[in-house]
């Protein structure tokens, strides 16, 4: 039997022809469910569906070894001073440097490189081809393939002879239950550690600059770019391709719309968007006002042109 959910009348046509045997549905849409489908009432249908799916597909919640490996692959390179607890899985061609510590239940993917003195907690997943240096990783952290964690940030000072590099000497701290999407880059700190707070989820191909502090349970969508030394509170949501300037502060619970360019602090709980970003209602009023201006200007030009043509007749 197939299971589905329904919570948007936009998809009523698909619901009418579904072959699912049961459907999570809110009370207001219960009458739309075909007679052959068992109704599973829920005030939050999608959340209920996800809870069931998590039970059926528990293995999809955390990446596992790609090689059905249950120990250390013969081709892995592990420095003699590295310390791995029992139950660590290391896939082929992974490299683990000196003084590294890795907790039990963690999986190191094929071709991953773990630099000297890195500490990785328990039940973590480090994706294939990922590189990690100058980093402390908590428990239950997922880092998807191809990430770059802990490399130098972009810091240079102009001088008479050109650009002088600013030493990058601090770390990256990934707290418990963080998830990092494929291809994301998180720079190590320069003047302070770069910190990703507990439970925060970062999408694919996100750039996090040096000295950035991100709070707990935040969400950053794909291609977001965070310049150095900015601070983000707890529960913040940042849309895809948003760009955030350095040294700004975003308060708890704030939301930044996709493709925004943020150059100012954002108070807690506010929603901002646009380029440059501003409170969302102000931005939308300006967009609508500009559309009306363009529309009215076009109508005026058309009327004037028609009068001139009639004059020529």
Helices and strands as residue ranges (DSSP letters): E 3-6, G 9-11, H 12-16, E 22-25, G 27-32, E 38-41, H 45-56, G 58-61, E 77-78, E 83-84, E 89-90, E 95-96, E 101-102, E 107-108, E 113-114, E 119-120, E 125-126, E 131-132, E 135-137, E 142-143, E 148-149, E 156-159, E 162-165, E 172-174, E 179-180, E 185-186, E 194-196, E 201-202, E 207-208, E 213-214, E 219-220, E 225-226, E 231-232, E 237-238, E 243-244, E 249-250, E 255-256, E 261-262, E 271-273, E 278-279, H 280-312
